[in-house]
Amino acid sequence: MSDTNNSIVTDPTHIAALVNRLKKNNCTLEIKTTLPTGELYTLGASEILNIDIEKNNVLFDAIDKNTLSAGQQIKIFTKHDGIEIYFTTTVTKLTTRNHSKYFNAEIPTSVTHKQRRQQYRAVLQNLWKIPVTLIDKSSKNPLSAYVYNISTGGINVRSSTSNFNKIKQDAIIDTVIQLPNDSSIKCKLLIRQTNINATSGIQQLAGQFLNLNAKQEKTIQSFVNTVERNNIKNRTQLQAS
């Protein structure tokens, strides 16, 4: 994370609130350690399972390749509500259950965060192929596209066939997003921008979700967490290859 516009939180009450927020939203955490060369090495993805303020303890979910040891310092990176967050902490204990090794660490004494955008958007690779249907009054037939990035705040879709240029900026259209596991999101989308790549012919449309209900927000956030966890897993595998 760049140092530009970073904010460092050192107030214990504020830190406790931030860590609790990460737990409540099941945020995916990228666990890293520092190699002797000074390079950061990704160990895997985890989540916060429990926080005990009085005992200065955070319990983390097991990671795939847990080579941690008590007393080891680790760096944790995550994103929540458009904010990149990272902090350093020390591992205090490891617990093995059902062949999985969970780890405890101290509550951090400082947390660094940087405002990036209103919501962090997960960028999807081609393997996801999440279909989107856009229903606009100016088009006789629904327009089809695929998700390029998504957050609880909005979506960016791309298509090589749909006529996005017919949709006016600030128009409000009906949208259906078919997420995995038969999770369908039907909502209103406020169009912010449409454009076309003159070289590739790929069309792009960006919009803001309007009035998502709590269940829809939770479904989208869960999907964003899954994408981020998958990205961390891929980076870990690339390091090992």
C-alpha positions in Angstrom: 0.0 0.0 0.0 1.3 3.4 -0.9 2.0 5.9 1.9 0.0 8.6 0.1 -3.0 9.7 2.1 -2.5 7.0 4.7 -4.1 7.4 8.1 -2.6 5.7 11.2 -5.0 4.8 14.0 -3.4 4.3 17.5 -6.4 4.8 19.8 -7.2 1.4 21.4 -11.0 2.0 21.3 -10.9 2.9 17.6 -8.7 0.0 16.8 -11.0 -2.4 18.6 -13.9 -1.0 16.6 -12.1 -1.5 13.3 -11.1 -5.1 14.1 -14.6 -5.9 15.2 -15.9 -4.5 11.9 -13.6 -6.8 10.0 -14.9 -9.8 12.0 -18.6 -8.8 11.6 -18.2 -8.5 7.8 -16.2 -11.7 7.4 -13.5 -9.7 5.6 -10.9 -11.8 3.9 -7.4 -11.1 5.4 -4.2 -11.7 3.5 -1.6 -13.0 5.9 2.0 -12.1 5.0 5.4 -12.5 6.6 8.7 -10.8 5.9 11.5 -12.9 4.3 15.1 -12.4 5.3 15.5 -10.5 2.0 12.9 -8.0 3.2 10.3 -9.2 0.7 6.8 -9.7 1.8 5.6 -13.3 1.4 1.9 -14.3 1.3 1.1 -17.3 3.6 -2.6 -17.4 2.7 -6.1 -16.1 3.4 -7.9 -16.0 6.8 -10.7 -14.4 8.7 -11.2 -13.2 12.3 -13.2 -15.7 14.3 -13.1 -14.1 17.7 -11.9 -11.1 19.6 -11.2 -10.9 23.3 -10.3 -7.3 24.2 -9.6 -8.0 27.9 -7.1 -10.8 27.0 -5.6 -8.8 24.1 -6.3 -11.7 21.8 -7.6 -12.2 18.2 -8.4 -15.8 17.0 -7.8 -16.2 13.2 -9.2 -18.9 10.9 -6.7 -21.6 9.7 -4.7 -20.9 6.6 -3.7 -23.5 4.0 0.1 -23.6 4.7 0.5 -22.5 8.3 4.2 -22.2 9.0 3.7 -19.7 11.8 5.2 -20.0 15.2 4.5 -18.2 18.5 6.3 -14.9 18.7 6.4 -14.4 15.0 5.5 -11.0 13.6 3.0 -11.0 10.7 1.4 -8.3 8.5 -2.3 -8.4 7.7 -3.8 -6.7 4.6 -7.5 -6.4 3.9 -10.2 -4.1 2.3 -13.5 -3.0 3.7 -16.0 -0.4 2.6 -13.6 1.1 0.0 -10.7 1.3 2.6 -7.5 -0.6 2.3 -6.4 -1.6 5.8 -3.2 -3.2 7.1 -1.6 -3.8 10.4 1.3 -5.7 12.0 0.7 -8.1 14.9 2.5 -10.9 16.8 1.4 -14.6 16.9 0.9 -15.7 20.4 -0.5 -19.3 20.1 -1.4 -22.0 17.5 -4.2 -24.5 18.0 -4.8 -27.6 15.9 -8.4 -28.8 15.4 -9.4 -31.5 12.8 -6.0 -31.3 11.1 -6.4 -27.5 10.7 -4.1 -25.1 12.5 -5.7 -21.9 13.8 -3.6 -19.1 15.3 -4.0 -16.4 17.9 -2.4 -13.0 17.8 -2.3 -9.8 19.7 -4.7 -6.9 19.0 -2.6 -4.5 16.9 -1.4 -1.3 18.6 -1.7 0.7 15.3 -3.8 0.2 12.1 -3.0 2.0 8.8 -5.8 2.7 6.3 -6.2 4.5 3.1 -9.4 5.7 1.5 -9.5 4.4 -2.1 -13.2 4.8 -3.2 -16.7 4.6 -1.7 -16.6 0.8 -1.9 -13.9 -1.6 -2.7 -14.7 -3.4 -6.0 -13.6 -6.9 -6.7 -12.2 -7.2 -10.2 -13.3 -10.5 -11.7 -11.1 -12.6 -14.0 -12.6 -14.2 -17.1 -13.1 -17.5 -15.3 -16.0 -16.1 -13.3 -18.2 -15.1 -16.3 -21.0 -13.6 -14.2 -23.9 -12.7 -16.5 -25.8 -9.5 -16.3 -29.1 -8.5 -17.9 -29.8 -4.8 -18.4 -33.4 -3.8 -19.2 -33.6 -0.3 -20.6 -36.7 1.4 -22.1 -34.7 2.7 -25.0 -33.8 -0.8 -26.2 -36.4 -3.3 -27.5 -34.6 -6.3 -26.1 -32.7 -6.8 -22.9 -28.9 -6.2 -23.1 -26.5 -8.9 -22.0 -23.1 -8.4 -20.5 -20.6 -9.8 -18.0 -19.4 -8.3 -14.7 -16.0 -6.7 -14.8 -16.0 -5.4 -11.2 -18.6 -5.3 -8.5 -19.1 -4.0 -4.9 -22.1 -3.2 -2.7 -22.1 0.3 -4.2 -22.2 -0.5 -7.9 -21.0 -2.5 -10.9 -19.0 -2.2 -14.0 -20.0 -4.5 -16.9 -18.5 -5.2 -20.4 -19.9 -6.6 -23.6 -18.8 -7.0 -27.2 -22.3 -7.1 -28.6 -24.7 -4.9 -26.6 -25.5 -1.4 -27.6 -24.6 0.4 -24.4 -24.3 3.7 -26.3 -28.1 3.8 -26.5 -28.4 4.1 -22.7 -28.2 7.7 -21.4 -26.1 8.8 -18.5 -28.2 9.2 -15.3 -30.8 6.8 -16.6 -32.2 4.3 -14.1 -32.6 0.8 -15.5 -33.6 -2.6 -14.2 -30.7 -5.0 -13.7 -30.4 -8.7 -13.0 -27.1 -10.2 -11.9 -26.7 -13.9 -11.7 -24.1 -14.7 -9.0 -22.9 -18.2 -8.3 -25.1 -20.7 -6.2 -28.3 -19.4 -7.9 -28.0 -16.0 -6.1 -29.8 -13.6 -8.3 -29.7 -9.9 -7.6 -32.6 -7.9 -9.1 -32.2 -4.1 -8.6 -32.2 -0.6 -10.1 -29.0 0.8 -11.5 -28.2 4.4 -12.0 -26.0 4.7 -15.1 -22.9 6.7 -14.5 -20.9 6.1 -17.6 -20.8 4.2 -20.9 -18.0 4.0 -23.4 -16.4 1.8 -26.1 -12.8 0.8 -26.8 -12.2 1.8 -30.4 -9.5 -0.9 -30.9 -11.2 -3.9 -29.3 -14.8 -2.9 -29.8 -15.5 -3.9 -26.1 -18.3 -1.8 -24.6 -18.3 -0.8 -20.9 -21.0 0.4 -18.6 -20.7 1.6 -15.0 -23.5 2.2 -12.6 -24.5 2.7 -9.0 -26.9 0.4 -7.2 -30.1 2.0 -5.9 -31.8 0.9 -2.7 -30.3 -2.6 -2.3 -31.9 -4.4 0.7 -29.8 -5.9 3.5 -29.9 -9.4 2.0 -28.8 -8.2 -1.4 -25.9 -6.3 0.1 -24.9 -9.3 2.2 -25.0 -11.5 -0.9 -22.8 -9.2 -2.9 -20.3 -8.7 -0.1 -20.0 -12.4 0.4 -19.3 -12.8 -3.3 -16.7 -10.0 -3.1 -15.0 -11.8 -0.2 -15.0 -15.1 -2.1 -13.3 -13.4 -5.1 -10.7 -11.8 -2.9 -10.0 -15.0 -1.1 -9.5 -16.8 -4.4 -7.1 -14.1 -5.6 -5.0 -14.5 -2.4 -5.0 -18.3 -2.9 -3.8 -17.8 -6.5 -1.0 -15.5 -5.4 0.1 -17.9 -2.8 0.3 -20.8 -5.3 2.3 -18.6 -7.8 4.8 -17.9 -5.1 5.2 -21.6 -4.4 5.7 -22.5 -8.1 
